[in-house]
Amino acid sequence: MARRRDLGGLIFIDLRDRYGKTQMVVHPEESPDVTAQAHQLHAEWVIEADGIVQERPQGMVNRDLPTGEIEVKLTALTVLNPCPALPFQLDEADKASEELRLKYRYLDLRRPEVQEVFMLRHRVAQVVREHFSGEGFLEIETPFMVKSTPEGARDYLVPSRIFPGHFYALPQSPQIYKQLLMVAGFDRYFQIVRCFRDEDLRSDRQPEFTQVDVEITFADREVIFGTAERLFVKILKHAWGIDIATPLPRLTYQHVMDTYGSDKPDLRFGLPFSNLTDCLRGTDFRIIASSIEEGGVVIGLCVKGQAGVSRKELGELENLARQCGLPGLLSLKLTAEGLAGSLSGKISEAQAAAVCKELKSETGDLLLMAVGKKSAVLKGLGVLRRLLAERFRLFDPNSHENPSLFWVVDFPLFERNEETGEVAASHHPFTGYLTEDEHLLESEPWNVRSTAYDLVMNGSELLSGSIRIHDSAQQAKIFQLLKISDEEAQLRFGFLLEALRYGAPPMGGMAIGLDRTIMCLTGGSIRDVIAFPKTNLAQSLVDGSPSEVDPQLLKDLHLVIQKPKS
Amino acid sequence: MARRRDLGGLIFIDLRDRYGKTQMVVHPEESPDVTAQAHQLHAEWVIEADGIVQERPQGMVNRDLPTGEIEVKLTALTVLNPCPALPFQLDEADKASEELRLKYRYLDLRRPEVQEVFMLRHRVAQVVREHFSGEGFLEIETPFMVKSTPEGARDYLVPSRIFPGHFYALPQSPQIYKQLLMVAGFDRYFQIVRCFRDEDLRSDRQPEFTQVDVEITFADREVIFGTAERLFVKILKHAWGIDIATPLPRLTYQHVMDTYGSDKPDLRFGLPFSNLTDCLRGTDFRIIASSIEEGGVVIGLCVKGQAGVSRKELGELENLARQCGLPGLLSLKLTAEGLAGSLSGKISEAQAAAVCKELKSETGDLLLMAVGKKSAVLKGLGVLRRLLAERFRLFDPNSHENPSLFWVVDFPLFERNEETGEVAASHHPFTGYLTEDEHLLESEPWNVRSTAYDLVMNGSELLSGSIRIHDSAQQAKIFQLLKISDEEAQLRFGFLLEALRYGAPPMGGMAIGLDRTIMCLTGGSIRDVIAFPKTNLAQSLVDGSPSEVDPQLLKDLHLVIQKPKS
């Protein structure tokens, strides 16, 4: 029962279920017993009601409700379960803390707009399964209790009771097992599957998340791209009713990093970067000159028509830039009265003209620039670019008309581990590389491009994949470059390496983040699209896990807890 | 490449993939280069082949192969990956140990008959999803890292890194979470989901297994039975091409236990039991007389037309009975020459006649009887009955014509824990009971019938479910009878009990064992229907899990291993 209203002697009861609301009406004179019962009812009680469906009286029709033309005249009423006052009001959920809503998640899930998310999620999962089944893929279940082969993130472990001191891991992905399925000759595999990562959580991550896992043998990138594009055409048609044109654009990693400072830029708005270093080389302006001397760069972007921002607003933008990790922000306002902004007067007219030309700017535009080490400037401006677009309303985040959807290709095969400075696999160590870059493996490993690819929508990476290495000699070479010894490789991946020796076909695949895809389709946070999500501390507030357990259980697992000294 | 044959100057190569085999042919005179390459090939190599599809010469057509009318004349050949000799021959897999086949599971999975199992499993999962989606159910994912609420079996635990000494459990089923979804107003839920139990394994159990989990609100048993029956009609039509009549028969627990000595009897053959105690009361025959004196029973069955078994065969049957836990087996052979068997001459003619009448036997039949405590005799005979049916070929295990498929209803609500003698929930503590038995809860708890039900096919329990308790007072009463204190109930299920207070609707549901269903459809063991199964010691031989892990990981989890003293 959503609510009860007593109006002019009549009692109106709104019943709510997954399909909407229906109005019941009780006439005190006709049904005094039912009336007496109805007076006891409160919101969120569960009732069984008998009655006669009838047209609403004229003037009482509610055109906003699918059931707004009828009402049910109650003839009998049974209370199936009462309900005390809720910890928060369903129609005022935004006033409740997220903590309270997560603790009473089953109440939060009663809200129609929240239920919509899970109905969409169900339908998208159906679209996914129909798509892959229709294209000849088999859904095959891979194990959840697997060998610990940590890569990237930390494994969640499961202690074995039968083998003391031995552990299973929860899979970070079914990567190795799907490759084994390819070796087994299942040429087209998919699975909607839970994955687990014990990492420090950011707001868009969850310790357990769901991915659509896909692998194909004897396939090049075109086959995989085609399969994915046909799927996203269906998903976007279904969820938003829009048609997207394929093939989707393909941008190189190098291009999107240089132009948008991100490997998953949102292209619903412009704001491309230009490297202004050459325009400003030789300036007297100290900040720029000293940075260029130290090998730094000047990178800028042009905000169309925003030359009118006030000094105060510019100050706010500079603060925003610092929050994005930039040391500062230089500005030029191209006003009708001439140049203004922090850089005006600091550089020569010729330099200013060169900058304007490079940024294709015209009177009325606002130019923003940052100075420093190239990778840091690109990264900071990449974050700032998104915030600028929101601030200046350069796109409508609620519009579904023209999503920004494209491939990023030619990722570097290796990246430097930020902590240790050592070479690490950008994707995972089974990722292939472009044949034409093979000669660079030893001499310029950072310049070797991999066969990895991402699909990016509205600034989110929805899909990631690669063509794998299927040759055990190539795989050994990569391990060598990653400084993974033969012994370590054997210990960690020995069973995969052995499988690759037994006639492994060429293979490639992808993993689509299902939670993130639903998030992208519905808006909101990742916690909104998971029925029982965990907090940033990986706690489940609805059931209170993790929790202490019966000491006998730990004894049976041959484990002793050693709490850190506080 | 499945195999290469050199025949009369020609080379024949069989290519194998998921869809079947195709024959390639190389003509040495026409393609000397390809011939030289082809001579290098061995079985299980992965090759890329170019060629011309042509009709096979007359007399070479193979009607047994879908591709038997054509062959591909090879024009080019590339070796994509070689393969050393396999650890076992694919067409002689039955000669390899199961251990070897599990270690090289990816090779075992190459066998066409094994691949068939996973293609069927994929299609059955599709049928399941289409069925439930079509009937308005939403597939909603429940968490895998949950609160430990052990019931029945032991939980697998996952240590928390962030909260030292705290643990998640892997779910034994999504029972509590699907009940929360019902409280949330998702009136029809299903999920194909992995579940986990850390129990000592029997041959038909796995530590991780898959179930089709279903829950419905405002539904009585009829709604749930209808949903399940419509599903099994589709599954059996799809897998075996047969039509089954619904509604399926419903047998009470009491009836199947008394008549077949099992709560999941196979009814593809007869062999019902009769209680012969009254027929034989007052006999001088010591074995029977003393047993009846002690409150025991005589229970027998009639094997039609098998009076001709030899003394030696009867001895074998007695051995079989002892393996089934029976102390012995008494027999009467109704031969044309008169009575024979171990009981002939030991009982009076009138008693023998009464036994024959009770068992509806006639000349030519073999009567087998066991004596002792009723529950033990029923249990032992229940196992023996199945073995007798196999031995006397009373049914064709490979026939799909008349499967034995029916409901078992009216299970007892409580059972005695075999170890402690204490009262325990037969199903789980949230199972409801028949209203008409409510008055027995305190006085005769063992006679209270629950709202639980099973679906049994060919002697396997494929589905189990119940109507739940949705009233928190009723639930408290059950906990009290189960000797679960308020404190313990709060600690273990507090969050569910609280949810039930907030307007929980009546609800019921079921869980279908997917592995066991596929097993029932394909024959074989549970390990045959799981891509990467575990052994009876819960080991995964393909990846070597569980395994030792980096000590740093354990340190981060605040755990120390305490190995048992050997």
Interface residues (C-beta under 8 A of the other chain):
Chain A: R16 D17 R18 E44 W45 V46 E48 L80 N81 P82 C83 P84 L86 Y104 R105 Y106 L107 L109 R110 Q115 F118 M119 R121 H122 A125 Q126 R129 S133 L138 E139 I140 E141 T142 P143 F144 M145 V146 K147 S148 P150 R154 D155 Y156 L157 V158 P159 S160 R161 I162 F163 P164 G165 H166 F167 Y168 A169 L170 I176 Y177 L180 L181 V183 A184 G185 F186 D187 R194 F196 D198 P207 E208 T210 F218 H470 D471 G494 F495 A499 L500 R501 Y502 G503 A504 P505 P506 I530 A531 F532 K534 L537 A538 Q539 S540 V542 D543 G544 S545 P546 S547 E548 V549 D550 L553 D556 L557 H558 L559 V560 I561 Q562 K563 P564
Chain B: R16 D17 R18 E44 W45 V46 E48 L80 N81 P82 C83 P84 L86 Y104 R105 Y106 L107 L109 R110 Q115 F118 M119 R121 H122 A125 Q126 R129 S133 L138 E139 I140 E141 T142 P143 F144 M145 V146 K147 S148 P150 R154 D155 Y156 L157 V158 P159 S160 R161 I162 F163 P164 G165 H166 F167 Y168 A169 L170 I176 Y177 L180 L181 V183 A184 G185 F186 D187 R194 F196 D198 P207 E208 T210 F218 H470 D471 G494 F495 A499 L500 R501 Y502 G503 A504 P505 P506 I530 A531 F532 K534 L537 A538 Q539 S540 V542 D543 G544 S545 P546 S547 E548 V549 D550 L553 D556 L557 H558 L559 V560 I561 Q562 K563 P564
